[in-house]
Amino acid sequence: MTSRDGKYNIKAISTKLGIQPGTLRAWERRYKVIQPTRNAAGHRLYSEQQLHVLHWLIEKVNQGFTIGQAVELFEMDKKQSNQTVVQINDDYTYQLACEIKQALLQFNEYEASQLLNKAFSLYSIEKVAQDVLGVIYQDVKALKEANQITAAHEYVTASFVETKIKHLFLAFPIDGRFPRVVTWLYGKEKQNSLQWLLFALFLRQKGLEVINLGEGISLDDVETMIREVNPGMFVTFYQSIDQIEPVSSIHCTLDKLFPRVGLAIGGEKSLQHVRADLVPIGSGQIEWDEWLNNWLSSP
């Protein structure tokens, strides 16, 4: 299921957005900016992308615009994007990423949020998360390593990206038919959490319940969590090459304590496949899809 497929009925959308179903129907009839699909029974089904468009419109209304004005702004914004870029393509996602990054480096979160809303109105959640938010995160980390920005710039930008991904994560419903997944960002400090966050978002989009354990969690606490949650899979994310050996040792311990729990490892692409005894999830959605299908189809 992609972000363009219908998945939310009108009651779910109404609850998420805090507006009445009758209002949604009226907007649909009058402005035609949102055209939900219909199921076999004729009930409306809204996609994830349509949810974000509606959220954008409601934000404009809350800022003092009428719904008619908000729709005009949305259409003008979309038309202007098509005219200036000629077509919605990967180059424009990078342009948006650069503009958002620049706004954040100037500590202008309002402008960054407006630009991000624009990205969501044009692209799928997967594309915005990977090609906009992901690019911003990696670029800012590189700038900090090169001492071209301050720690304050890095903190504000990384926090913005992480918060937005976490908000997306919470927007997806859980399908209780799937086994639970626990992820653990290994290490005492957060060095690079992007892959960890994007992987959790990927699983949640698929309907899996994901419990994320951040940096600084002890192995004793991890073992307690596994006993209480009884997940089907436990994924450890390393953040640097020197963490491979301790992660390997930890997985050996967990395998003995919890033989029925699947174990896998995630991290930066350049660090994948370092140890044959560690099962990698891969890097990026294509490899994650393959890993997930193999896991869910295994006996």
C-alpha positions in Angstrom: 0.0 0.0 0.0 1.4 3.4 -1.0 0.6 6.8 0.5 -1.8 7.4 -2.5 -4.0 4.4 -1.7 -7.2 4.9 0.3 -6.9 3.6 3.8 -8.8 6.0 6.2 -12.6 6.2 6.4 -14.2 9.5 7.0 -14.6 8.9 10.7 -10.9 8.2 11.1 -10.0 11.3 9.1 -12.5 13.4 11.2 -10.9 12.2 14.4 -7.3 12.8 13.3 -8.1 16.3 12.0 -10.6 17.4 14.6 -13.3 18.4 12.1 -16.8 17.1 11.5 -17.5 14.6 8.7 -20.1 16.9 7.3 -17.4 19.6 6.8 -15.2 17.2 4.9 -18.1 16.3 2.6 -18.9 19.9 2.0 -15.2 20.7 1.1 -15.2 17.7 -1.2 -18.3 18.9 -3.0 -17.5 22.6 -3.3 -13.7 22.7 -3.8 -12.9 19.3 -5.2 -9.3 19.6 -3.9 -9.7 16.2 -2.3 -11.4 13.3 -4.1 -11.3 10.2 -1.9 -11.7 6.8 -3.5 -14.7 4.6 -2.6 -14.8 1.0 -1.3 -17.2 -1.7 -2.5 -19.8 -0.4 -0.2 -19.4 3.2 -1.5 -17.7 4.5 1.6 -15.0 7.2 1.3 -11.4 6.1 1.8 -8.8 8.8 2.2 -5.1 8.3 1.4 -2.1 9.3 3.5 -1.3 12.0 1.0 -4.8 13.4 1.1 -4.6 13.4 4.9 -1.6 15.7 4.7 -3.3 18.0 2.2 -6.2 18.3 4.5 -3.9 19.0 7.4 -2.2 21.7 5.4 -5.6 23.3 4.6 -6.6 23.3 8.2 -3.4 24.9 9.3 -4.2 27.8 6.9 -7.7 28.1 8.2 -6.3 28.2 11.8 -4.0 31.0 10.6 -7.1 33.1 9.7 -7.7 32.2 6.0 -11.1 31.0 4.9 -11.2 27.5 3.5 -11.8 29.0 0.0 -8.6 31.1 0.3 -6.7 28.1 1.7 -7.7 26.1 -1.4 -6.6 28.9 -3.7 -3.2 29.1 -2.0 -2.8 25.4 -2.3 -3.7 25.4 -6.0 -1.5 28.4 -6.7 1.4 26.9 -4.8 1.1 23.6 -6.8 0.8 25.5 -10.1 3.8 27.7 -9.4 5.9 24.6 -8.5 5.0 23.0 -11.8 5.8 26.2 -13.7 9.2 26.9 -12.1 10.5 23.4 -12.0 8.7 22.3 -15.2 7.9 18.9 -13.6 7.8 17.5 -10.1 11.1 15.5 -10.1 14.0 14.5 -7.9 15.8 17.8 -8.6 12.9 19.6 -6.9 13.0 17.4 -3.8 16.6 18.3 -3.4 15.8 22.0 -3.9 13.2 21.8 -1.2 15.6 20.0 1.1 18.2 22.8 0.6 15.6 25.5 1.2 14.3 23.8 4.4 17.9 23.3 5.6 18.8 26.9 4.9 15.7 28.1 6.9 16.6 25.8 9.8 20.3 27.0 9.8 18.8 30.5 10.1 16.7 29.2 13.0 13.5 29.9 11.1 11.4 26.9 11.9 8.2 28.6 10.7 9.5 28.9 7.1 10.9 25.4 7.3 7.5 24.0 8.3 5.8 25.8 5.5 8.3 24.4 3.0 7.8 21.0 4.4 4.1 21.2 4.1 4.7 22.1 0.4 6.7 19.0 0.0 4.0 16.8 1.5 1.4 18.4 -0.8 3.5 17.3 -3.8 5.1 14.0 -2.8 4.5 10.8 -1.0 5.4 10.4 2.7 8.1 7.9 1.7 9.7 10.3 -0.7 9.6 13.3 1.7 11.0 11.2 4.6 13.9 9.8 2.5 14.7 12.5 -0.1 13.9 15.7 1.9 14.2 15.0 5.6 16.9 12.4 5.1 19.0 14.7 2.9 18.7 17.5 5.4 19.8 15.4 8.3 22.8 13.9 6.5 23.9 17.3 5.0 23.8 19.0 8.4 25.8 16.1 10.0 28.4 16.6 7.3 28.5 20.3 7.8 29.1 19.9 11.5 31.9 17.3 11.0 33.5 19.9 8.7 33.2 22.5 11.4 31.1 24.7 9.0 28.2 25.1 11.5 27.9 25.2 15.2 26.5 22.5 17.5 23.5 24.7 18.0 22.7 24.7 14.3 23.1 20.9 14.2 20.9 20.4 17.2 18.0 22.6 16.0 18.1 21.0 12.5 18.4 17.4 13.6 15.7 17.9 16.2 13.3 19.3 13.6 13.9 16.3 11.3 13.6 13.8 14.1 10.4 15.4 15.4 8.8 15.4 12.0 9.6 11.7 11.3 8.2 10.8 14.7 5.0 12.7 14.0 4.6 10.8 10.7 5.3 7.5 12.6 2.4 8.1 15.0 -0.1 8.9 12.2 -0.1 5.3 10.9 -2.5 2.7 12.3 -1.3 -0.6 13.7 -2.4 -3.9 12.3 -2.6 -6.3 15.3 -2.2 -9.3 13.1 1.5 -8.6 12.7 4.2 -9.5 15.4 5.7 -6.7 17.3 9.1 -5.2 16.6 11.5 -3.7 19.1 14.3 -1.5 17.7 17.3 -0.3 19.8 19.7 2.5 18.9 22.9 1.2 20.5 25.3 3.5 22.3 25.4 5.9 25.2 25.0 8.9 22.9 23.0 9.7 19.8 25.4 10.0 16.9 23.3 9.2 13.8 19.7 8.1 14.3 18.4 8.7 10.8 18.4 5.1 9.6 16.8 4.0 12.9 14.0 6.5 12.6 13.3 5.9 8.9 13.3 2.1 9.4 10.7 2.5 12.2 8.6 4.7 10.0 8.8 2.1 7.2 7.6 -0.7 9.5 4.8 1.4 10.9 3.6 2.3 7.4 3.3 -1.5 6.8 1.1 -1.7 9.9 3.6 -3.2 12.4 3.7 -2.1 16.0 7.2 -0.8 16.6 8.7 0.0 20.0 11.8 2.2 19.8 14.5 2.1 22.5 16.7 5.1 22.2 20.4 5.6 23.0 21.5 5.1 26.6 19.3 2.1 27.3 21.2 -0.6 29.2 21.3 -4.2 28.2 19.5 -5.2 31.4 16.6 -2.9 30.5 16.6 -4.3 27.0 16.2 -7.8 28.3 13.4 -6.7 30.6 11.6 -5.1 27.7 11.9 -8.2 25.6 10.5 -10.4 28.4 7.5 -8.0 28.8 6.8 -7.3 25.2 7.7 -10.7 23.6 8.4 -9.3 20.2 8.7 -11.3 17.0 11.8 -9.3 16.0 14.5 -7.3 17.8 16.7 -5.0 15.6 19.8 -3.3 16.9 21.1 -0.2 15.1 24.8 0.6 15.4 26.1 4.1 14.9 29.8 3.5 14.2 32.2 0.7 13.2 33.6 0.3 16.7 30.1 -0.8 17.9 30.0 -3.9 15.7 31.9 -6.2 18.1 29.8 -5.3 21.2 26.6 -5.6 19.2 27.6 -9.1 18.0 28.3 -10.1 21.6 24.9 -8.7 22.7 23.1 -10.6 20.0 24.8 -13.9 21.1 23.5 -13.3 24.6 20.0 -12.4 23.4 19.9 -15.4 21.1 20.5 -17.7 24.1 18.0 -15.9 26.4 15.3 -15.5 23.8 15.6 -18.2 21.1 12.2 -17.5 19.6 12.8 -13.8 19.0 14.3 -12.9 15.6 17.5 -10.8 15.7 18.7 -8.4 13.1 21.0 -5.4 12.7 20.8 -2.1 11.0 23.1 0.9 10.4 24.8 2.9 7.8 25.1 1.3 4.4 28.9 1.6 4.4 28.9 -0.6 7.6 26.6 -3.3 6.4 27.7 -6.9 6.0 30.7 -6.5 8.3 30.0 -9.7 10.2 28.5 -12.8 8.7 26.9 -13.8 12.0 24.8 -10.6 12.1 21.6 -10.6 10.0 21.4 -7.2 8.2 18.1 -5.5 7.3 19.8 -3.6 4.5 19.8 0.1 3.8 16.8 1.8 2.2 13.3 0.8 1.4 14.0 -1.7 -1.3 16.3 -3.8 0.9 14.0 -3.3 3.9 11.0 -4.6 1.8 13.0 -7.7 0.9 14.1 -8.3 4.5 10.5 -7.8 5.8 9.0 -10.2 3.3 11.6 -12.8 4.1 11.0 -12.5 7.8 7.2 -12.5 7.6 7.1 -15.5 5.2 9.5 -17.6 7.2 8.0 -20.4 9.3 
